Amino acid sequence: MTSERTQAYGRIVKTLEELGPVKLLAAEQERIRDAADILIFAEGPDDHVIAALDDIRALADHLVESGRWSEERALLLVDDVAAAGPLAPVA
């Protein structure tokens, strides 16, 4: 686990604390938590990591399409979840 992954996980937790109760249903919050947990603890890419990322992308699309989140905010969430995992690009 790297510092960058840990920081991304922290941003996800902060997003859930700040926006979760107001902008997300309980089931949506749980989906984000589950995906973040899967990615932060993953050692390498596998089917669970790919499925978690796909689910968060689908959730982000839904949040934007429903008008509940801006596209920018949704993209930040997707980026943070991806950065918490082993597939994060090396800068």
N, C-alpha and C positions, 0 to 999 in steps of 0.2 A: 504494500500500500504506500502511496506517495503523498507528499504534502498537498499536491494539487488535487488529488482525489478527495482527500479529507476536507479541503477547503470547499470543493464543489458540494460535498455532502452537507457541510454546514450551511451553505447557501440554500439548499433544498429545505433543510429544517427551518431556517429563518422564513422562507417563503410560506411554508405551511403554518408557522406561528402567526405571521402577519396577514396572510390572505385566506388561509384555510377556512377559518370559521365564517368568513363573510362571503367569499367567492367560490367555495367548493363544497360539494355535498360530502357527507361523511365517507361514502364509498369511493369518491374521487380522491379524497385525502389518503385513504388506505391504499389505493392503487399507486399513488406517488411514493408513499412510504415503502411499500413492498418493492417497487422497482429500484428505489434508492438503496435499499438493503441488499437486494440481489447484486447490484453492480458494485457496491463498496466492498463486499466480501468476495467477489469473484476474483479468481487468480488469472483467468484467461477467458477469451471469448468462448461461449458455448450456447446451446439452444436456449437456456434460461435467460442469459444476458440479452440475446437477440430478441426474444419474446418480450422481455421487460421494456426494451427500447421501443419496439413496435407499439406496445400498449401505450406508452407515454406519448408517442407521436400521435396516435389516434386520439388520445384524451386531449392533447393540446389542440388538435384540429377541431374537435367537438367544442372546446371552450371558446375558440375564436368564432366558429360558425354560429354558435348560440349568442354571441355578443357579450359573453360574460367576462372574457379576457381580451386584451389587445393582442394582435399578432406578435408584437415585440415581446410582451410579457410571456406569451406561450413559448416563443423561441428560446428565451432565456431559460425557462424551465427545462426544455428538451436538452439544451446545451449543458446545463448543470447536471442533469441525470446522466447524460453521456460521459461527461468529464469525471464523474464519480466511479466510472468503470474502467475495466482493462482495455477498452477500445479507444480510450481518449488519445488524440493525436499528441505526439511529442513536439513541444515547441522549440 
